[in-house]
Amino acid sequence: MRLMEAMVEGSNLNLTIVRPSRLTNKLLKGNYRIAINSHLRKPLNIAWIDLAHYLISSIENPQSFKVKVEISY
């Protein structure tokens, strides 16, 4: 995992590393926590649909390029 992340960080591409907590199959809440280049306190779980919501909403945001993002409720 560390090697893969190092390769992504060393590339010239605008890639983002997203680390979700345990994925669940629940409905969209639209209310989740993120930590950019840091760690969330007590990450529990997140629905895959909320993870998808974050990914789609941040895909063109330059602030989400070349960072590590943790996401959870």
N, C-alpha and C positions, 0 to 999 in steps of 0.2 A: 504494500500500500504506500509506504513512504517513497519507494523508488518511483512508482507511478506518479505520485504527487510532485516529486522533484522534476520529473520529465515534463509535466504540465507547466509547472512554474518556470522552467527554463526555456520554454518555447516562446516564439514570437507571436503566437496566436492569442486572441482574446478569449481564453477559456476560463471557466469558473469551476472550482471544486465545491460540490454541494454535499454536505453530510447530513442526511436526515436521521432522526431518531427512529425507533422501531416503527415500521409502516403498518397501518391498519386499513381496514376496508370500511371506513365510516363515511358519512356524508360530509360535504363541503361545509366548513365553518367560516373560512376566510379570515380567521383570527388566530395567528400563530406568531411565535417569537423567532427572530433570526439574530445571529451573532456573526459579524463580519471580521475575519481574522482574529477571532477570539472564541471562547467556549461558552455555551449556555449553562446556566446553573440548573441542575436537576432536569435534564431533558427526559421526557417520558415516551411519548409517541406522537405520531402525526399521520393523518389519513393521506393515502396516496394522492387523492384528489386535491388536497391542500398543497402538497408538494408540487403537483403539476401547476396549480394556480400560481405559486411563487415563481416557478421556472418560466412560465409564459409571461408573467408580468415584469420580470426582470431581464428578459432576453436582450432588449435593446438599451438597457440602462448602463452607461459607461462606468458607473460606480460599482457595478457588479462584475467587471472584467478583472481578471487576474487576481482574484481573491478566493479565500476559503470561507464558505458559508455553512453554518450549522443552523438547522431548522427543527422546531418542535413546538408543541403546545406549551 
